Amino acid sequence: MTNKSEIFEMYAESVYKYVLKLTKDTHRAEELTQETFYKAIVHINQFQEKCSMYTWLCEIAKNLYLNEEKHRKRKSVKEVNECNSSEDFVLGLLNKEQAFHLHRIIHNMDDPYKEVFTLRVFGELSHKEIAAIFDKTEAWAKVTYYRAKKMIIEKLEDVE
């Protein structure tokens, strides 16, 4: 087997290109490539030569990427779930992709949940004002908003 620096020299560019295809982000690809080689060097004694070194390195990189993605998605869903105000809820949406999914989910919601949620978050109306529009109680507006938010969170978790 070649030494550790030779392994890096031989495979770094290929592994980077593989990770770049996964992430579509040069910064993340660089970070994951570095982490891949760190893990490979630490666990080099576990390489059993049942596959090529390149395949083994790409498997490490893929697992790191998948674990990072799982962590990122859990974190974003948790942040959305923990938001207390409508403003926090909107700020909890971390990227355009999530915002797109949110708008798709809202679009497909039934009334009154869609309208109450939209009035609260995008219209910035209070529960009291929403209740007046629907000729309902403030408690009804709070419960309806809470249920709409819960439906959205569940749908966001399904998408991710």
C-alpha positions as CSV (number, residue, x, y, z in Angstrom):
1,M,0.0,0.0,0.0
2,T,1.2,3.5,-0.8
3,N,1.8,6.0,2.0
4,K,-0.8,8.5,3.2
5,S,0.5,11.6,1.3
6,E,0.6,9.5,-1.9
7,I,-3.0,8.5,-1.4
8,F,-4.0,12.1,-1.1
9,E,-2.0,13.2,-4.1
10,M,-3.4,10.3,-6.2
11,Y,-7.1,10.7,-5.3
12,A,-7.8,14.2,-4.0
13,E,-8.8,15.7,-7.3
14,S,-11.1,12.8,-8.2
15,V,-12.7,12.7,-4.8
16,Y,-13.2,16.4,-4.9
17,K,-15.0,16.2,-8.3
18,Y,-17.2,13.4,-7.0
19,V,-18.2,15.4,-3.9
20,L,-18.7,18.5,-6.0
21,K,-21.3,16.6,-8.1
22,L,-23.1,15.6,-4.8
23,T,-23.0,19.1,-3.2
24,K,-23.0,21.4,-6.2
25,D,-21.1,23.8,-3.9
26,T,-17.4,24.3,-4.1
27,H,-16.9,25.3,-0.5
28,R,-18.8,22.3,0.8
29,A,-17.0,20.0,-1.6
30,E,-13.7,21.2,-0.3
31,E,-14.7,20.8,3.3
32,L,-16.1,17.3,2.7
33,T,-13.0,16.2,0.7
34,Q,-10.7,17.3,3.5
35,E,-12.9,15.5,6.0
36,T,-13.0,12.4,3.8
37,F,-9.2,12.2,3.7
38,Y,-9.0,12.8,7.4
39,K,-11.3,9.9,8.1
40,A,-9.5,7.7,5.6
41,I,-6.2,8.4,7.2
42,V,-7.5,7.8,10.7
43,H,-9.2,4.5,9.6
44,I,-6.7,3.3,7.0
45,N,-6.3,0.0,8.8
46,Q,-10.0,-0.7,8.0
47,F,-9.4,-0.6,4.3
48,Q,-9.6,-4.2,3.3
49,E,-8.9,-3.9,-0.5
50,K,-12.2,-5.5,-1.4
51,C,-12.7,-2.5,-3.6
52,S,-10.4,0.2,-5.1
53,M,-9.0,2.9,-2.9
54,Y,-11.0,5.4,-5.0
55,T,-14.3,3.6,-4.3
56,W,-13.5,3.4,-0.6
57,L,-12.8,7.1,-0.5
58,C,-16.0,7.9,-2.4
59,E,-18.0,5.8,0.0
60,I,-16.5,7.7,2.9
61,A,-17.3,11.0,1.2
62,K,-20.9,9.9,0.3
63,N,-21.5,8.9,3.9
64,L,-20.2,12.2,5.2
65,Y,-22.4,14.0,2.7
66,L,-25.5,12.1,3.6
67,N,-24.9,12.5,7.3
68,E,-24.4,16.3,6.8
69,E,-27.6,16.5,4.8
70,K,-29.6,14.6,7.3
71,H,-28.3,16.9,10.1
72,R,-29.0,20.1,8.1
73,K,-32.5,19.0,7.3
74,R,-33.3,18.0,10.9
75,K,-31.9,21.3,12.1
76,S,-33.9,23.4,9.6
77,V,-37.2,21.5,10.5
78,K,-36.4,21.9,14.2
79,E,-35.8,25.6,13.8
80,V,-39.1,26.0,11.9
81,N,-40.9,24.0,14.6
82,E,-39.4,26.1,17.4
83,C,-40.4,29.4,16.0
84,N,-42.7,31.3,18.3
85,S,-43.8,34.2,16.2
86,S,-44.9,34.4,12.6
87,E,-41.8,36.6,11.9
88,D,-39.5,33.9,13.4
89,F,-41.3,31.3,11.3
90,V,-40.5,33.1,8.1
91,L,-36.9,33.8,9.2
92,G,-36.6,30.1,10.0
93,L,-36.8,29.3,6.3
94,L,-33.1,29.0,5.5
95,N,-33.1,28.9,1.8
96,K,-35.1,29.5,-1.4
97,E,-35.7,25.8,-1.9
98,Q,-37.4,25.6,1.5
99,A,-39.4,28.7,0.7
100,F,-40.5,27.2,-2.5
101,H,-41.7,24.0,-0.7
102,L,-43.4,26.2,1.9
103,H,-45.4,28.1,-0.8
104,R,-46.3,24.9,-2.5
105,I,-47.6,23.4,0.8
106,I,-49.6,26.6,1.6
107,H,-51.1,26.7,-1.9
108,N,-52.4,23.1,-1.4
109,M,-53.8,23.6,2.1
110,D,-57.5,23.8,2.7
111,D,-59.3,26.8,4.0
112,P,-59.4,28.2,6.7
113,Y,-55.9,27.0,7.4
114,K,-54.4,28.5,4.3
115,E,-56.0,31.9,4.8
116,V,-55.4,32.1,8.5
117,F,-51.7,31.2,8.1
118,T,-51.3,33.6,5.2
119,L,-52.9,36.5,7.0
120,R,-50.9,35.8,10.1
121,V,-47.5,35.3,8.5
122,F,-47.5,37.4,5.3
123,G,-50.3,39.8,6.2
124,E,-48.8,40.3,9.7
125,L,-52.3,40.4,11.3
126,S,-52.8,39.7,14.9
127,H,-55.0,36.7,16.0
128,K,-57.6,39.2,17.1
129,E,-57.7,40.8,13.7
130,I,-57.9,37.4,12.0
131,A,-60.8,36.4,14.3
132,A,-62.7,39.6,13.4
133,I,-62.3,38.8,9.6
134,F,-63.7,35.3,10.1
135,D,-66.3,36.5,12.7
136,K,-64.8,34.0,15.2
137,T,-63.1,34.1,18.6
138,E,-59.4,35.0,19.1
139,A,-58.9,31.5,20.5
140,W,-60.3,30.0,17.2
141,A,-57.7,32.1,15.3
142,K,-54.8,30.9,17.5
143,V,-55.8,27.3,17.3
144,T,-56.3,27.5,13.5
145,Y,-53.0,29.1,13.0
146,Y,-51.3,26.6,15.3
147,R,-52.9,23.7,13.3
148,A,-51.9,25.2,10.0
149,K,-48.3,25.7,11.2
150,K,-48.3,22.1,12.4
151,M,-49.5,20.8,9.0
152,I,-46.8,22.8,7.3
153,I,-44.1,21.5,9.5
154,E,-45.3,17.9,8.9
155,K,-45.3,18.5,5.1
156,L,-41.8,20.1,5.3
157,E,-40.5,17.0,7.1
158,D,-42.0,14.7,4.4
159,V,-40.3,16.7,1.6
160,E,-37.0,16.5,3.3
